[in-house]
Amino acid sequence: MKKLADYGIDDHPADDPERVQVTWIVAVLDDCEECEDPRIELTVEEVGKQGAGLVGHLSPSTARRLRAALATALREIGEDVDP
């Protein structure tokens, strides 16, 4: 089973010659035979290049580390972070 959690596109200007816009997709995955347990699937790919991105299969503990890192970065730029 694979269930979409959310997806989006970054807010970077599309016409920046040094950085491409990327999409991100987060899903729950429980059919990874090698993983042995449910995973959070994170896909990041360049806009317009579907299927050519990077896919990570994160364990719950790794997904929590990523969530904490994003919260730290948000606090660093002065944004409130929900507990």
C-alpha positions, -999 to +999 in steps of 0.1 A: +000+000+000+012+035-008-008+065+005-001+101-004+003+124+027+011+157+009+030+172-020+041+206-031+066+228-050+092+249-035+088+287-035+120+295-053+117+316-084+114+295-115+137+317-135+168+315-112+197+304-134+216+289-104+188+269-087+160+248-101+125+245-086+118+212-070+087+193-061+084+172-029+060+143-023+055+126+010+037+092+012+033+063+036+046+030+022+042-005+036+052-027+007+090-022+007+102-058+010+137-048+019+125-024+047+106-050+067+084-022+083+063+008+071+082+037+059+077+074+051+086+078+014+101+112+005+105+121-032+123+152-044+125+160-081+131+189-104+099+205-117+091+190-151+113+160-147+088+135-131+104+101-124+139+114-124+141+125-087+155+110-056+134+088-033+141+081+003+125+055+025+126+069+060+120+049+092+098+066+117+129+077+137+146+092+107+113+110+097+112+125+132+148+137+128+139+154+096+109+170+112+131+182+141+156+196+116+129+215+097+116+229+131+151+240+140+155+258+107+121+275+111+130+287+146+163+300+133+145+323+108+121+335+135+091+313+127+069+298+153+069+260+154+039+240+167+049+214+193 
